[in-house]
Every structure is written in C-alpha cells, then in structure tokens.
C-alpha cells in the first residue's frame, strides 16, 4: 500500500505568521487572544478574538511576502492566509520548483468552514447602498471556499486533484485525511492539504454569539477567556489563520531526499446524527471517529502518546474527554492531551490543520504544548494529564488529533514518527 | 499631466498593483499592465465612482489603453 508522509508545514496564526514563531510562542505559553481590532466591536456581546497580527508586530503576518497585491485586493483574508501557508509548506518541502510531470501529480485540498464572510458582509452593504452596478466583479471568486486550492494551483502550476472540504470545524482534519487517501489511491504523489478561516467580522462574531457558542464573560481578560476543561469555561474564542501541510507519497519523498516529519497512518470519520450545534451527550460520534482512525492505523490505543483535543472551551470538552477515556483508557494509557485553542482560539475550518501541525512538531521536538488557563479542572478530568499551563517535555511517537464540527461531523487523524 | 490623468494613474496603480511609471498613456491594460477582463470591469467601476461619470458597456469595451480612459473621462465627465 502507498504510504503518506508529511514533508512540509505552513502556518499563519494569532501567535505568528510562520511555523517557528507560532510554535515557539505556543510552547512558551503565550496567548494570541486580545481585543478585536478588525472592526469596532463595542456593541457586540463578545469583543475579543485571536486575530492574526499585522506585519509590524513581532508575531506579525506580512501578506506581501507570498500573495500578489492584486490578489490581496480581490479576495477575502482567509484566501490570503491559505495561499501564504501553502507557499510556506512548499518552500519547507523544497518543492517550489517542480517539473511538469511532477506538477501533473501534485494537487490541493485546502478548505474552509465558512469562507469569505467579511466580503459577503461588506459587498451586501455596497449592494444595498449603491446598487447592483457597484458590486465587485471579483465578489464571487474572491469569497468561494475552493478558491484557496484554485489560487494555489494557479500560482504554483499544480495540475493534480483540486479539492476543497467544507465541514465546519472539522474541515482542516478532513482535508488532510481526504488528501492522504488521494495519494494512497494513486490520484497524486503530492498534495497540499489544510484549512483556513477569517470570520472576525461583525456578522461572524454576532452569529456565533447569538448561537450561544462564543465566550462573552471575559471581555476584560482576553488572554484568560479560552480555558478548556476549566470549571469557569463558558464558550469558545474565535481565532483566524491557516494551516497547510505538504503530504507526499513515502517513496517519492525518500527518492528526492526530503525531510520527513511524520506519517499519516489513520483517518476516522463519523456523524453524530443528533443535533445541529450540540455534540451527542454520550460522545458516540467522537468515539467512533477515534476508534476508526486507530484501527485504520493498525495501532493499539496504548500506542498514542499525545492527543490534540478538539477542546473548544465549551461544555462539550468533558464529553470529548469521556470519549477519549473510553478509547484510550481511563488514564489515557499515559498519553498527554491538551487543547491549543487555549492559546490561539478556535480557527474553525483552519483548526484541524493547524492542530495537526502542532502534533507533527510535538513528534519532532519531543514536547507537548500546554492547555492555558486550566487552573481548576472540571469534574470528570481526574487522573488525566491535560498539560495545564506549561508545555511538557516527553517522548511523542504517535499522535491523535480530533476535530468536530457543527452538523455533528467528526474527524480524527493518527500520525506517527517515521524511523 | 492633467488632473484627470493623475487620478486615473492612481486608480490603475492601486487596482493592478503595477509600477507608476508603467502606467503610460499608450499602455494597454491587458497587454502591458496584466489586467484581465474582470479587472477592466472593476477599473471602469472605479473610474465611474471617482469621476461621477457613466461609462456604458459599449463605451467600456473601447477603453483598451490608459489614454483611452483619460480621453473618455475628459470628454464625458461633468
């Protein structure tokens, strides 16, 4: 069977405009969450978010590095983040110059949960105030979810499968899992896979707040707001950014002497069949996805060393934890589990991809990132290493990454070290 | 350079992300400045906004160069 490995990484997050800045800040226990600056949020129930920082910030993102000025003007920020993260991943993998035969076998699977909401919001105002003749001719293709994959394929000449997943907050994980299957099934040798999101705009914040999903009680203490598993948690904090990996067929990567970060060995998918926003109270969907991923990996639950939880800082955290306990054992078989959403917020469609990259880096560096703000662990968390407050050095050979989305969609990925 | 030409140049530079000195009167939007047909639709909209002028589709189709735009606006702007 064709094996699939990770050979390149790219990140744009509230903690940095690249992989190493983000990772070092994450390990140092920094928070990327603060007051919203993208718009005046003073009339919103929630005034905080994990924004990607401007280029002049020490952790900032410079869109001009990899995205043409013209493209930046025409597309929503989620596409800009996605193009940049994809470029980073290709550079990291040493694949910016590919011959035509390689390009025919290289594709994209970069999705988003919501897509170009800020642009939909602003062009709707143009339509209402100035009429249809003033709506931008770039409105549609500047907002469409599959236009990260489209733009990236055009920029780098990638003529393999061109795909984009839309499964809310599971998008990033499904994108990687689906792309890995495309390589395994011989549709491609190389796939750029991941997700992006940028919905920190008035209608995005208002919509999630009205759905009672967002944190609203920590507006005066933004860095303390995202606190997965803590007794005082009360909703997620929205983040933005992108994560993209280069997936590559193992022999292909080996033949060109590529740096190999990890192997994607297991992918599990399931549906809750229960409620549009709430998870199944027994966590059955989550459990099924995890069990499938571990089974497909041909591994035992006890092989897992680190779980990057979905852990959004909502009531659902303990439902997920109970499901993980049923799969890995009451003490998780000695595995550590943390939620990095405590530091960067919830990147929605980008989350599963960004968090998969954190998993890969945990394998590379032998360190697991912390769950910030976990001062008073909730009932039901006893006897589990949730990596409270500070990162922890430990051997990490195999990881499990969970992502769950509205609509009751679940994805789990298992990745492991390649010897 | 006329006031109109300067304002046209500014819009073209902003929309197409090209160097200012490339935006010469004889420069073709498509052949010299890298625009596609949708970029021209957007440029025409921007000219209409900036100069308070209506540019109907049949007139817009004849605007191929920066000079064409300058000329149309000079003749039609109030």
Interface residues (C-beta under 8 A of the other chain):
Chain A: X68 X69 X70 X73 X133 X134 X136 X137 X138
Chain B: X14 X15 X16 X17 X34 X38 X39 X41 X42 X45 X49
